Amino acid sequence: MAQPAHLYAIAVGSNRPHGRHGRPTGVVAAAVAELDRGFTLFDSSPILLNPASGGAGRDFANAVVLVESALEPHAMLDALKAIERDYGRRPGKRWGPRVLDLDILFWSGGPVRSRRLIVPHPALAERTFMLLPLAAIAPDLRIRGALTARQMMACLGKRRARP
């Protein structure tokens, strides 16, 4: 009997070039293709260029993909970390530059909270570079209770517009 597929929203980011895939936009495009090969790609946002936050230095290329997989969240996290390592990601400074960053923003199975993983992503409501591409491909996806990606994006826009 086949295991049921779960829907995942995965953030894809890069701000360092890669020897084979080139600039960060090429790294993100290659990572999206890798996620398509490894899982069932449901949709992918356009790639956005965003200023770096924290001590990351260079600007980021970001996208969000929706994939289906029978993997449970911790197994999905392990699979994503393996892809990051394949692209040359090494442990380092928390907010430092990175060739590839893959984060689980959401999964259809409900909240997850452990020492290794929190889903929905705890900073999702504060990060335009995650919310904007997610709202572009899944505006009505319910992220937190009744809140959709579109509503979370609207709330973020209102908070940033205040003096």
N, C-alpha and C positions, 0 to 999 in steps of 0.2 A: 504494500500500500504506500503510495507516494505521500510525502509530508506536505502539509499545506504551505503555500508560498506566503511570505510576509513582505509587505511593502516597506522599503527603507528610503529615506531621503539622506543622501550623502553629500557633504560639502567637499569640494575639490579645490585645493589652492596650491600655488607655487609662487616663489619670488626669487628663485635661483635658476640659472640655466642648467641644462642637462646635456651631456656630451652627444647623445643620439637624438634627443627631441628638441634641442635648441632652447629658445627663450621660454619664459614661464607660460606664455599662451600655448606654445607647442607641447609643453609638459602636461598642461591641463587637458588639452585635446587628446594626447596619447593616453593619459590616465582614464579619461572617459571611455576611450576605445577598449582599454584593459578591463574596465568594469563591465562593459558590454560583453566581452568574451567570457568573463568569469561568472556573470550573473545574467539575469534577464533584464536588459535595459528597457525601462518603460518610457522614460523621457529624459531630456537633458536641456538645461537652460543655456542661453548664450554665455560666452565667456566675458566676464567684466574685468576691467582694470581698476584697482582700488589702491588708495594710499596705504602704506604699511602702518600698523599700530604697534604700540609698545616699542621694543628695541629691534624690530625685524629689519629695519634698514630700507631695502628696496621695495618698490610697489609690488603688489600682488596681482596675479591673474586668478580669478575665482569663478566657479560654476557650481551648480547643484544638479545632481542626477537622482532620478527615481529608479530604483532597481527592485526586482523581486527575487527572493531567495528563501529557501527552506531553513537557512541557518538561523540559530537563535542569536540574540544580540552579542554575547561574549564571543561566540565563534565568528560572527561577522567582524567584530573588532579585531580579532586575531588575523583574519583574512586581509583586512585593510592595512594592518600594520606590516604584513608580509609584502604587500604591494609597495608600500612606502620604502621598505628596505630594498626591494628590487630596483627602485629608482634612485637608490643611493642615500636615502635618509638615514642619518645616524643620530643617536641620542645626543642632545646638546642643550643649549640655553632654551628655557621655556618659550620666550617670545622672540627667539632668534630667527635668522633666515632659514628657509628650508626648500629643498628641491620639490618635495611633494608632501602635502598635508591632506589626509582624508579623515573626516569626522562624521560620525552618525548624528544627524540632526533629529531624526524622528524614525520610529518604526511603528507598524500597525498593531503591535501587540500590547501597547500601553506603556506606562512609565517603567523605567528601570533605574535602580539606584544601588550602586555598589562602590567599592573603593576604586575600581578600574573604570567604571562607566556610569554616566548619568544621561538618560534619554527621557524626554527631549533634552537636547543640548542646553546646558544651563545658561549660556550667553546668547542663545538664539534671539530672544526678544530685544537685545541691545545691539545687534550687529547687522547693519544694512547689507554688508557683503554676503551674508547668509540669507537674510529674509527676502531681499529683492529678487534674487534668482529663484528662490523657492516659490515666492508668490507669482512669479512669471509663469511657472509650469504647473503649479498646483495651488491656485488661489483659494480654493474652497477646502483644502486639506485641514482637518481639525487637529490642531497641534496640542493645545492645552484646554481640555474640557470642550467648551463650545467655541473657543477662539480659533479662527482660521488663520492661515498664513497671510491672507489679504488684510484681515483685521489687525493682526500683529504689526504688519508693515505700516498701516495707517496710524496706529498708536505710536510707533517709533517716530514717524514723521511729525506728529503733533508734539511729542516731547522735545524733539530737536528744534522745532520752530519757536518754542517759547523763549523769551528773553532771559 
